């Protein structure tokens, strides 16, 4: 079984324990694909260059980055350039033969480019143009499986390869959680989303209200209702991973001893494929 691990890019996330855990799993013969975020590092680099990061809110209330051309240049420099290289370097020092890949390599992550996005500003819906983003529609699983079969550990970073309406491709931004979800689905893998909290809480301000697991549509509905802020995207990613074929999704803290092993053993919030059964049955009935 393959495990896809996503290390969050928030300042409060320390990757050291997760990297050591990857090394331990690989030594035991497990296949691991590591993915990572990096929004904080991108924002800090933009500010160092005298630029302000731009975030927008969708009509549905989800906040995300608006990536114009200049921001995209910084994004390419920081994500596959510095952060991915740093992780590969760290894994090599732990005797893991890691290989850094961006979503543009070998058409690893591909989908249509969105050059305009719908946003909500001052209570009004608007269209903001000039965006460099996209939603992943296909994953080159064969590339990852080939790398894994060769005894290497892939370390994957966005950007993805965005197909232009007029033909050709442009490297564009994609949400790192949803990139990890697409990869986990394509590999039928377990997905571990490591972040700076220990799971999904019924009360976002109270760690004691952590939801241990969800295996039915009703339980998943409660998870969706509880998710706020950055956790909304993680729940969206979890749903997409399970729909794509992932074995399970666990949201857990990166700042623990052996965080991946602990997550797979039941720490964090575990979401199982059964949460989608009712939706799948409805879709099947509609298709008849």
C-alpha positions in Angstrom: 0.0 0.0 0.0 1.2 3.5 -0.9 0.9 6.4 1.5 0.6 10.0 0.2 1.7 12.5 2.8 1.1 16.2 2.5 3.1 18.5 4.8 1.4 21.9 5.3 3.3 25.1 4.6 2.1 27.1 7.7 4.8 28.6 9.8 3.7 26.5 12.8 4.3 23.2 11.0 7.7 21.6 11.7 8.5 19.1 9.0 11.4 17.4 10.8 9.4 14.7 12.5 7.5 13.9 9.4 10.7 13.5 7.3 12.2 11.2 9.9 9.0 9.2 9.8 9.1 9.0 6.0 12.7 7.6 6.3 11.5 5.0 8.8 8.6 3.9 6.6 10.8 3.7 3.5 13.4 1.7 5.4 10.6 -0.8 6.3 9.8 -1.2 2.6 6.7 1.1 2.4 6.1 3.3 -0.6 5.6 7.0 0.3 4.9 10.0 -1.9 5.6 13.3 -0.2 3.8 16.5 -1.2 4.0 19.9 0.4 2.5 23.3 0.7 4.3 26.6 1.0 1.9 29.6 0.9 3.6 31.2 3.9 7.0 31.1 2.2 5.5 32.5 -1.0 3.9 35.4 0.9 7.2 36.1 2.7 9.1 36.2 -0.5 6.6 38.5 -2.1 6.9 40.8 0.8 10.7 40.7 0.6 10.3 41.8 -3.0 8.0 44.7 -2.0 4.8 43.0 -3.3 1.6 42.3 -1.4 0.0 38.9 -1.6 -3.5 39.0 -2.9 -6.3 36.8 -1.4 -9.8 36.7 -2.6 -13.1 35.2 -1.4 -15.2 33.1 -3.7 -19.0 33.5 -3.8 -19.1 30.3 -1.7 -17.1 31.8 1.0 -13.8 30.0 0.4 -10.7 32.2 0.7 -7.8 31.5 -1.7 -4.8 33.1 -3.3 -5.1 35.2 -6.5 -2.1 34.4 -8.6 -1.2 37.0 -11.1 1.8 36.7 -13.5 4.3 38.2 -11.1 3.1 36.1 -8.2 3.3 33.0 -10.4 7.0 33.8 -11.1 7.6 33.9 -7.3 5.5 30.8 -6.8 7.7 28.8 -9.3 10.8 30.1 -7.6 9.8 29.2 -4.1 7.7 26.0 -4.4 9.6 23.7 -6.8 12.8 25.7 -6.4 13.6 26.3 -2.7 11.0 24.3 -0.7 11.0 21.1 -2.8 14.8 21.2 -3.0 15.1 21.7 0.8 12.9 18.6 1.4 14.8 16.5 -1.0 18.0 17.6 0.6 16.7 16.7 4.1 15.5 13.3 3.0 18.9 12.5 1.3 20.5 13.3 4.6 18.2 10.7 6.2 19.4 8.2 3.5 16.1 8.4 1.6 16.8 8.5 -2.2 14.3 11.3 -2.9 13.4 12.7 -6.3 11.9 16.2 -6.6 9.1 16.6 -9.1 6.8 19.5 -9.9 3.4 19.0 -11.4 4.7 20.2 -14.8 7.3 17.3 -15.0 6.1 14.5 -17.3 2.6 16.1 -17.2 2.4 14.8 -13.6 -0.5 17.2 -12.7 -2.6 18.5 -15.5 -5.9 20.4 -16.0 -7.5 23.4 -17.5 -6.1 26.8 -16.7 -8.5 29.3 -15.0 -7.5 32.8 -16.2 -10.5 34.4 -14.5 -12.2 33.7 -11.2 -15.5 34.6 -9.6 -14.9 36.6 -6.4 -17.0 38.4 -3.8 -15.9 42.0 -3.0 -17.8 44.4 -0.8 -20.8 42.0 -0.9 -20.8 42.0 -4.7 -20.0 39.2 -7.1 -17.3 40.1 -9.6 -15.0 38.4 -12.2 -11.3 39.0 -11.6 -9.1 38.3 -14.6 -5.4 37.5 -15.1 -5.3 34.5 -12.7 -2.8 31.7 -13.1 -4.6 28.8 -11.4 -6.3 25.6 -12.3 -8.0 22.5 -11.0 -6.2 19.2 -11.5 -8.0 16.8 -13.8 -5.4 14.1 -14.4 -2.4 12.6 -12.6 0.4 10.8 -14.4 0.2 7.8 -11.9 2.5 5.8 -14.2 5.3 8.3 -13.6 5.0 8.1 -9.9 4.7 4.3 -9.9 7.8 4.1 -12.1 9.8 6.3 -9.7 8.6 4.2 -6.7 9.4 0.9 -8.5 12.9 2.2 -9.0 13.4 2.5 -5.3 13.0 6.3 -5.2 10.8 8.5 -3.0 8.9 11.2 -5.0 8.6 14.7 -3.5 5.9 16.5 -5.4 5.2 20.2 -5.6 2.7 22.3 -7.5 2.6 24.2 -10.0 0.5 22.1 -12.3 0.4 22.1 -16.0 -2.6 24.3 -17.2 -4.1 23.7 -20.6 -4.9 27.0 -22.4 -8.1 27.3 -24.4 -6.2 28.2 -27.5 -3.8 25.3 -27.1 -0.5 24.9 -25.3 0.3 24.9 -21.6 1.1 27.3 -18.8 2.4 26.5 -15.4 -0.3 27.6 -12.9 -1.0 27.4 -9.2 -3.1 24.7 -7.7 -4.2 24.0 -4.1 -1.6 21.8 -2.5 -4.2 19.8 -0.4 -6.2 19.1 -3.5 -3.1 18.1 -5.4 -2.2 15.6 -2.7 -5.8 14.4 -2.9 -5.6 13.9 -6.7 -2.4 11.9 -6.3 -3.8 9.7 -3.5 -6.9 9.0 -5.6 -4.8 8.1 -8.6 -2.6 5.7 -6.6 -5.5 4.2 -4.5 -3.4 5.3 -1.5 -3.9 6.4 2.1 -3.7 10.2 2.3 -2.3 11.8 5.4 -2.8 15.6 5.6 -0.3 16.9 8.2 -1.1 20.4 9.6 -0.6 22.4 12.8 -3.7 21.0 14.6 -4.4 17.4 15.8 -7.5 16.9 13.6 -10.9 18.4 12.8 -12.7 19.8 15.9 -16.4 20.1 16.5 -15.5 23.4 18.2 -12.6 24.9 16.3 -11.3 26.5 19.5 -11.4 23.4 21.6 -8.9 20.5 20.9 -10.9 18.2 23.2 -13.7 18.2 20.7 -11.6 16.4 18.0 -13.6 14.2 15.7 -11.9 10.8 15.7 -13.4 9.4 12.6 -16.2 9.4 10.1 -17.4 6.4 8.1 -21.0 7.2 7.2 -22.5 10.1 5.2 -24.2 11.4 8.4 -20.9 11.5 10.2 -19.2 13.2 7.3 -22.0 15.8 7.2 -21.0 16.7 10.8 -17.4 17.0 9.8 -18.3 19.4 7.0 -20.4 21.5 9.4 -17.5 21.6 11.9 -14.8 22.7 9.3 -13.9 26.4 9.4 -11.2 28.5 7.8 -8.3 26.6 6.3 -9.9 23.3 7.3 -12.7 23.8 4.7 -10.2 23.1 1.9 -8.8 20.1 3.7 -12.3 18.6 4.0 -12.9 19.4 0.3 -9.6 17.7 -0.6 -10.5 14.7 1.5 -13.8 14.3 -0.3 -12.1 14.5 -3.7 -9.4 12.0 -2.6 -12.1 9.4 -1.6 -14.1 10.0 -4.7 -10.9 9.4 -6.7 -10.2 6.1 -5.1 -8.1 6.9 -2.0 -8.3 4.2 0.7 -8.6 6.7 3.6 -7.8 10.3 4.5 -6.4 11.3 7.9 -6.1 14.9 9.0 -3.5 15.0 11.8 -0.7 17.2 13.4 2.7 17.3 11.9 4.2 18.3 15.2 4.1 14.9 16.9 6.6 12.1 17.3 6.2 9.9 14.2 3.3 11.9 12.9 2.6 9.7 9.8 2.8 6.4 11.7 0.6 7.8 14.4 -2.0 9.1 11.9 -2.2 5.7 10.2 -2.6 4.1 13.6 -5.7 6.2 14.4 -4.5 9.5 15.6 -6.1 12.6 14.0 -9.4 12.5 12.2 -9.8 9.5 9.9 -12.3 9.7 7.0 -13.2 6.5 5.3 -14.8 5.8 1.8 -18.1 4.9 3.4 -18.8 8.6 3.9 -19.6 8.8 0.2 -21.9 5.8 -0.1 -25.2 7.6 -0.1 -23.9 10.1 -2.8 -22.6 7.3 -4.9 -25.9 5.4 -4.7 -27.8 8.5 -5.7 -25.6 9.0 -8.7 -26.0 5.4 -9.7 -29.8 5.6 -9.5 -29.8 8.7 -11.5 -27.7 7.0 -14.2 -30.2 4.1 -14.6 
